Amino acid sequence: MDKPQRKALNKKLRQQQQQQKQRRMRILIWATAILFAAIVAVAFILKPEPKPIAIDYGKVPTVGSENAPVKIVEFGDFKCPACRIFSQNIYPQLKADFIDTGKASFSYLNYTIISPDGDSVTAAVAAQAVYHQNKDAFWTYYKTLFDHQGDEHTVWATPDYLVQLAKQADLGIDYDKLSQDIVNNTYKDEVDKQTRLARDNGFYSTPTILINGKKLDDNASLNYGKLKAEIEKALKAQENGK
């Protein structure tokens, strides 16, 4: 074999070795990717279910039977436009289908995310003040606040306006005390505690809905079909003792 032939043969051998090396590298990459995917899948399967978020239903505004098998919770903000949609379009359906029939109770907690130093807190304090005077009147005020919600980008939840709305709704409470409670931030600690609970659990929008302490996907809160399916699923789980 002459020199040019040996040179050509060596070049061919080097090419073959390079191709083999590349094939081994591709196999290694694919094997690593498959192994990683398998580890992620196993971790997901074995991941424990998050514990239900503990709510003291007896100490927050709640409507419906205390013995209802399903507990629905809304974390909302009286300045949130999406919460207004929920109160006007979703809540009435929940009340008719599940609350009034004894299948579910419904509780409201404050998450002052829109205006944490302004209207959101002032309106929440007013609502808590109404709740502490008359638990049933709270739900009339809940509806009234959302029905008369001001623009998200303006200041509207002043003490005078909030008391005026309470009078218009004929809540039958002590309106002077309501005014004092708003001005003095009497129930701000309760509002702040509820907001901390939302933040500590990683909520990032309102309304956020819980069913028996389990947070639903945010896209279910304003989709009654999805929300209804989740509630029926929880009812069935309760029936099966799960």
C-alpha positions as CSV (number, residue, x, y, z in Angstrom):
1,M,0.0,0.0,0.0
2,D,1.6,3.2,-1.1
3,K,1.6,6.4,0.9
4,P,-1.5,8.1,-0.8
5,Q,-3.5,4.9,-0.2
6,R,-2.4,4.8,3.5
7,K,-3.3,8.5,3.8
8,A,-6.8,7.9,2.3
9,L,-7.3,4.9,4.6
10,N,-6.3,6.8,7.7
11,K,-8.7,9.6,6.7
12,K,-11.5,7.1,6.3
13,L,-10.8,5.5,9.6
14,R,-10.8,8.9,11.3
15,Q,-14.1,9.7,9.7
16,Q,-15.6,6.4,10.9
17,Q,-14.3,7.0,14.4
18,Q,-15.8,10.5,14.4
19,Q,-19.1,9.2,13.2
20,Q,-19.1,6.5,15.9
21,K,-18.3,9.1,18.5
22,Q,-21.1,11.3,17.4
23,R,-23.5,8.3,17.5
24,R,-22.5,7.5,21.0
25,M,-22.9,11.1,22.0
26,R,-26.5,11.2,20.5
27,I,-27.3,8.0,22.3
28,L,-26.0,9.4,25.6
29,I,-28.0,12.6,25.2
30,W,-31.2,10.7,24.4
31,A,-30.7,8.3,27.3
32,T,-30.1,11.2,29.7
33,A,-33.2,13.0,28.4
34,I,-35.3,9.8,28.8
35,L,-33.9,9.2,32.3
36,F,-34.6,12.8,33.3
37,A,-38.2,12.6,32.0
38,A,-38.7,9.4,33.9
39,I,-37.4,10.9,37.1
40,V,-39.7,13.9,36.7
41,A,-42.7,11.6,36.0
42,V,-42.0,9.5,39.0
43,A,-41.6,12.6,41.2
44,F,-44.9,13.9,40.0
45,I,-46.7,10.7,40.6
46,L,-45.2,10.3,44.1
47,K,-45.6,14.0,45.0
48,P,-47.9,14.2,48.0
49,E,-51.2,16.0,47.7
50,P,-51.0,19.5,49.3
51,K,-52.8,19.7,52.7
52,P,-56.1,21.5,52.6
53,I,-55.9,25.1,53.6
54,A,-57.4,25.5,57.1
55,I,-60.3,27.9,57.3
56,D,-62.2,28.7,60.5
57,Y,-65.5,28.8,58.8
58,G,-67.3,29.9,62.0
59,K,-65.3,33.1,62.2
60,V,-65.7,34.4,58.6
61,P,-68.7,35.4,56.6
62,T,-70.4,32.2,55.6
63,V,-73.8,31.4,54.1
64,G,-75.4,28.0,53.9
65,S,-75.6,25.0,56.1
66,E,-72.6,24.6,58.5
67,N,-73.0,20.8,57.9
68,A,-72.8,21.1,54.2
69,P,-70.4,18.5,52.8
70,V,-68.7,21.0,50.5
71,K,-67.1,24.2,51.7
72,I,-66.6,26.9,49.0
73,V,-64.4,29.8,49.8
74,E,-63.8,33.0,47.8
75,F,-60.7,35.1,48.4
76,G,-61.8,38.4,46.9
77,D,-61.2,42.1,46.7
78,F,-64.1,44.6,46.6
79,K,-62.1,46.7,44.1
80,C,-61.4,43.8,41.8
81,P,-63.5,43.9,38.5
82,A,-63.2,40.1,38.1
83,C,-64.6,39.7,41.6
84,R,-67.6,41.8,40.6
85,I,-68.2,39.5,37.7
86,F,-68.0,36.5,40.1
87,S,-70.5,38.1,42.5
88,Q,-73.0,39.0,39.8
89,N,-72.8,36.0,37.5
90,I,-71.2,33.1,39.3
91,Y,-72.4,33.4,42.9
92,P,-76.1,33.5,42.2
93,Q,-75.8,30.2,40.3
94,L,-73.8,28.7,43.2
95,K,-76.5,29.8,45.6
96,A,-79.3,28.3,43.6
97,D,-77.6,25.0,42.7
98,F,-75.6,24.2,45.9
99,I,-76.0,26.6,48.8
100,D,-79.8,26.8,49.0
101,T,-79.9,23.0,48.5
102,G,-77.7,22.3,51.5
103,K,-74.9,20.8,49.3
104,A,-72.4,23.5,50.0
105,S,-71.6,26.5,52.1
106,F,-69.9,29.6,50.8
107,S,-67.5,31.8,52.7
108,Y,-65.8,35.1,51.8
109,L,-62.3,36.2,52.8
110,N,-60.5,39.3,51.9
111,Y,-57.4,39.5,49.7
112,T,-56.6,43.1,49.3
113,I,-54.4,42.8,46.2
114,I,-55.7,45.6,44.0
115,S,-55.1,48.6,46.4
116,P,-53.4,47.2,49.5
117,D,-53.0,50.7,51.0
118,G,-56.3,52.2,49.8
119,D,-59.8,51.3,48.7
120,S,-59.4,47.5,48.9
121,V,-58.6,47.7,52.6
122,T,-61.1,50.4,53.4
123,A,-64.0,48.5,51.7
124,A,-62.8,45.2,53.3
125,V,-62.8,46.9,56.8
126,A,-66.3,48.2,56.1
127,A,-67.6,44.7,55.1
128,Q,-66.0,43.2,58.2
129,A,-67.7,45.9,60.4
130,V,-71.1,45.0,58.9
131,Y,-70.4,41.3,59.4
132,H,-69.7,41.9,63.1
133,Q,-72.9,43.8,63.5
134,N,-75.2,41.5,61.5
135,K,-73.9,38.3,59.8
136,D,-76.9,38.1,57.4
137,A,-76.5,41.8,56.4
138,F,-73.0,41.1,55.3
139,W,-74.3,39.3,52.2
140,T,-76.5,42.1,51.2
141,Y,-73.6,44.5,51.6
142,Y,-71.3,42.1,49.7
143,K,-73.7,42.4,46.7
144,T,-74.1,46.1,47.2
145,L,-70.3,46.8,47.2
146,F,-69.8,44.9,44.0
147,D,-72.9,46.3,42.3
148,H,-71.6,49.9,43.1
149,Q,-67.9,49.2,42.6
150,G,-66.0,52.2,41.3
151,D,-63.4,52.3,38.6
152,E,-60.3,50.2,39.5
153,H,-58.0,53.2,38.9
154,T,-59.8,55.8,41.0
155,V,-60.4,56.2,44.7
156,W,-64.0,55.6,45.5
157,A,-64.2,53.6,48.8
158,T,-64.3,56.5,51.2
159,P,-65.9,56.1,54.6
160,D,-68.8,58.4,53.7
161,Y,-69.6,56.5,50.5
162,L,-69.4,53.1,52.2
163,V,-71.8,54.2,54.9
164,Q,-74.1,55.7,52.3
165,L,-74.2,52.4,50.4
166,A,-75.0,50.6,53.6
167,K,-77.9,53.0,54.3
168,Q,-79.2,52.6,50.7
169,A,-79.2,48.8,51.1
170,D,-81.2,49.2,54.3
171,L,-79.0,46.9,56.3
172,G,-80.7,47.7,59.6
173,I,-77.4,48.2,61.5
174,D,-75.9,51.0,63.6
175,Y,-74.6,53.3,60.8
176,D,-72.7,55.6,63.2
177,K,-70.8,52.6,64.6
178,L,-70.1,51.4,61.0
179,S,-68.6,54.9,60.2
180,Q,-66.5,54.8,63.4
181,D,-65.3,51.2,62.6
182,I,-64.2,52.3,59.1
183,V,-62.4,55.4,60.3
184,N,-60.7,53.6,63.2
185,N,-59.8,50.6,61.1
186,T,-61.4,48.4,63.8
187,Y,-61.2,45.2,61.9
188,K,-58.1,45.8,59.8
189,D,-56.2,43.1,61.7
190,E,-58.8,40.6,60.5
191,V,-58.4,41.8,56.9
192,D,-54.6,41.7,57.1
193,K,-54.7,38.2,58.6
194,Q,-56.9,37.0,55.7
195,T,-54.6,38.6,53.1
196,R,-51.5,37.0,54.7
197,L,-53.2,33.6,54.5
198,A,-53.7,34.2,50.7
199,R,-50.1,35.4,50.2
200,D,-48.6,32.6,52.3
201,N,-50.4,30.0,50.1
202,G,-49.1,31.6,46.9
203,F,-52.4,33.1,45.6
204,Y,-51.7,35.7,43.0
205,S,-55.1,36.8,41.7
206,T,-58.7,37.4,42.8
207,P,-61.1,35.8,42.9
208,T,-59.3,32.7,44.1
209,I,-61.6,29.8,44.9
210,L,-61.1,26.9,47.4
211,I,-63.2,23.8,47.6
212,N,-62.9,22.0,50.9
213,G,-59.6,23.8,51.4
214,K,-58.2,22.9,48.0
215,K,-57.3,25.8,45.6
216,L,-58.8,25.5,42.2
217,D,-57.1,26.6,39.0
218,D,-57.7,30.3,38.4
219,N,-59.5,29.6,35.1
220,A,-62.3,27.8,37.0
221,S,-63.3,30.8,39.1
222,L,-65.2,32.6,36.3
223,N,-66.2,29.5,34.4
224,Y,-69.4,28.2,36.0
225,G,-69.2,24.9,34.1
226,K,-65.8,24.1,35.4
227,L,-66.6,25.3,38.9
228,K,-69.8,23.2,39.0
229,A,-67.8,20.1,37.8
230,E,-65.3,20.6,40.6
231,I,-68.0,20.9,43.2
232,E,-69.8,17.8,42.0
233,K,-66.5,16.0,42.1
234,A,-66.0,17.0,45.7
235,L,-69.6,15.9,46.5
236,K,-69.0,12.5,45.0
237,A,-65.7,12.2,46.9
238,Q,-67.6,13.0,50.2
239,E,-70.2,10.4,49.3
240,N,-67.5,7.8,48.7
241,G,-65.8,8.7,52.0
242,K,-62.6,10.0,50.4
